[in-house]
Every structure is written in C-alpha cells, then in structure tokens.
Amino acid sequence: MPSVRIDEKDYDLDRLSEEAKAQLGMLQFVDAELQRLNAKIAVLQTARMGYSNALNEALAANQTLN
C-alpha cells in the first residue's frame, strides 16, 4: 500500500480520488520544475560571476595600456 505524506498526515495513494491524484501529480511536476529551474539559476549565476571576473580583468588590462 503506497502512501504519501502531506502536511504531516499519511494518505494511502490507492484510496485517493482521481481529482486528488491529478492534483498530487501536478504538485509533483511543479516541485520538479522548481528544482530544475533552481539548478539552472545556479549555473547562470556561476557563469555571470565568471564573465564579471573576466570583464574586470579586461578593464584592468585596458587601463594599463592607457
């Protein structure tokens, strides 16, 4: 008997209504999508730091040429 815990209460998946199962599925999809997007944000923030560092180095090199 598989179960799911929601708000500190366990529910038997086999006894959920089709509507409840559909809502649970959508909630799981949204949670997975949020995880995916948060991982993408982390990658983009890391790339932004790299580009910012490279820009600072290029600007410093440019000032030594002037």
N, C-alpha and C positions, 0 to 999 in steps of 0.2 A: 504494500500500500504506500505509494509515493506521497509525500506531503510537501507543503510549502509553508514557510513561516512568514507571516505578515503582521506587523505591529505586535510582536511578542505573542502571537497566537498561531498554533499549527492548524493547517487545513488539509484534509485528505483531497488530493487532486482528483481522484475518481468521483468524488461527491460534489465537485463544483459544477455550477450551471455552465452552459455553453457561453453565456454572456461573461461570467466571471473568468472562464478560461481565456476568452478572447481578450479581456482587459488585462489579464496577467501576461499574456503573450505580448501585447503592445507595451506594457511596462518593461518587460524584459528586453524588448527591442530597443526602447528608448534608453535604458540603462547601458546597453552595449554600445549604442551610438554615442552616448556621452563619453564613455571610456575611450572610444576610437578618436573622437574629436579632441579630448584632453591630451591624448598621446600626440596627435598632430600639432596641437598648440605647443607642447614641449619641444618638438622637433623644430618648429618655426622660431621659437624663442631662442633656441641654441644657434640656429642659423643667423638670426638677427644679431646676436652677440658677436659672432664671427665676422659678419660684414661690418659691424660697428668698429671692431678692433682693427680690421683691415683699412677702413676709412681713416681712422685716427693715425695709423702708421703712414698712409699715403699723404695725409695732410702734414705730418711732421717731416716727411722726406721732402715735400714740396717747399716747406719753409726753409730748409737747409740749402735749397737750390737758389733761393731768392736772396 
